[in-house]
């Protein structure tokens, strides 16, 4: 599950606006606006939520659920460290 506050924080960490997040997730801007305008957990079409969470994960964000291990507890988002880049060798395709 994701909260509206997590969604707003995720966009801020990624530095994207609602339009760009809509493009990344395959959702409409009004859908993103409705999701962000709620209080607490975002409720809605499961397919839309899966697209949204998938896009955030693909962009390098981890959603931290309530009760998940963290120093202070609570919900949040975490921007993952980029994977180390590998030097392409002469046989790389």
SULHUPE-V844642 format. One record per backbone hydrogen bond with DSSP energy under -1.0 kcal/mol. NH is the residue of the N-H (numbers start at 1). CO is the residue of the C=O. E is the energy in kcal/mol with one decimal. If there is no record, write none. Layout:
NH;CO;E
NH;CO;E
//
This chain:
4;40;-2.1
7;3;-2.1
8;4;-2.4
9;5;-2.4
10;6;-2.8
11;7;-2.3
12;8;-2.0
13;9;-2.6
14;10;-2.2
15;11;-1.5
16;11;-1.9
21;17;-2.2
22;18;-2.3
23;19;-2.1
24;20;-2.6
25;21;-2.2
26;22;-1.5
27;22;-1.5
32;28;-1.9
33;29;-2.7
34;30;-2.4
35;31;-2.3
36;32;-2.5
37;33;-1.6
42;2;-2.9
49;45;-2.3
50;46;-2.5
51;47;-2.1
52;48;-2.4
53;49;-2.8
54;50;-2.4
55;51;-2.3
56;52;-2.2
57;53;-2.6
58;54;-2.6
59;55;-1.5
60;57;-1.5
61;56;-2.4
62;78;-2.9
64;76;-3.0
68;65;-2.1
76;64;-1.8
78;62;-2.4
80;60;-3.1
92;89;-1.6
//
